[in-house]
Amino acid sequence: MSLHISTFTRPAAELARLVFVDDALAGFLVEQKHGYIFQAVDPVFALLDGSRFVLPQHAERSAARLKRAS
């Protein structure tokens, strides 16, 4: 068994982006090599949990639409 440890070359704050809807925290985006993965914080946004987005704006729009639909 081998263990591989990766080091980040950028601060953690640059790797995650908070997503707010109506001034409430919906979740956060984790930057990946080819886009972002949404991690829900509020159960209202659980449907988006694990979803992949190319741009942060796409995730923000999806979260806002989901909030309006609920």
C-alpha positions in Angstrom: 0.0 0.0 0.0 1.3 3.4 -0.9 0.4 6.8 0.4 0.4 9.9 -1.8 0.2 13.3 -0.2 -0.6 16.3 -2.3 0.2 19.8 -1.3 -1.9 22.8 -2.3 -0.1 25.6 -4.0 -2.9 28.0 -3.4 -4.6 29.1 -0.2 -7.7 27.1 0.8 -9.9 30.3 0.4 -9.2 30.2 -3.3 -10.3 26.5 -3.6 -13.8 27.0 -2.2 -16.4 29.7 -3.0 -19.5 30.4 -0.9 -22.9 30.5 -2.5 -25.5 32.7 -1.0 -29.2 32.9 -2.0 -31.3 35.8 -0.5 -28.4 36.5 2.0 -28.5 32.9 3.3 -25.7 30.4 2.8 -26.9 27.8 0.4 -23.6 25.9 0.1 -20.1 26.2 -1.3 -18.3 25.3 -4.5 -15.1 23.3 -4.5 -12.8 24.0 -7.3 -11.8 21.0 -9.4 -9.6 20.8 -12.4 -12.5 21.2 -14.9 -15.0 23.2 -12.9 -16.7 23.2 -9.6 -18.7 20.8 -7.4 -21.5 22.2 -5.3 -21.7 21.1 -1.6 -25.1 22.0 0.0 -25.1 23.5 3.5 -28.8 24.2 3.7 -31.2 21.1 3.2 -33.2 23.2 0.7 -30.3 22.9 -1.7 -29.7 19.1 -1.2 -30.9 18.4 -4.7 -27.8 20.2 -6.0 -25.4 18.5 -3.6 -22.6 17.0 -5.6 -23.6 18.7 -8.9 -20.8 19.8 -11.2 -20.7 23.2 -12.8 -18.3 24.8 -15.3 -18.7 28.3 -13.9 -19.6 29.5 -10.4 -22.4 31.7 -11.9 -24.2 28.5 -13.2 -24.3 27.1 -9.7 -25.5 30.4 -8.3 -28.3 30.6 -10.8 -29.3 27.0 -10.2 -29.4 27.5 -6.4 -31.5 30.7 -6.9 -34.0 28.8 -9.2 -34.2 25.9 -6.8 -35.0 28.3 -3.9 -37.8 30.0 -5.9 -39.3 26.6 -6.8 -39.3 25.4 -3.2 
